[in-house]
């Protein structure tokens, strides 16, 4: 009976020794994985008409965490109204314009560990054709 008890007592001890990893290094440091920056799925250039609305939704992913923050900013061009600049969806309102214009926007996303990615894209704003009479003067048309 003692032999069976000794064998039973040695098996967990041997399993513990084989599972300790060996190596014999005195280095007690732990290795950590480097945070991966989020990825923004391509945003293509957009087009809209003056005095109209346009919604753009970001598609961003983080392989080792979550997207914590969105930031949309206008970096060039005529002023346009941006709403929802801190969410995945931004809304643009184009002003009245005399000629076609182009603005550049930048989307930056930040993950839960502080890594960021950015992408720039353009929005073309098309002016509505104006009715002109004579020497470049605007006029009114009477119907009926």
Secondary structure, DSSP 8 states (H G I E B T S, - for coil): -HHHHHHHHHHHHHHHHHTS------------------EE-----EEEETT-EEEEE--EE-TTS-EEEEEEEEEESS--EEE-TTSSEEEEE----SS-EEEEEEEEEEETTS-EEEEEEEEEEE-----EETTTEE------
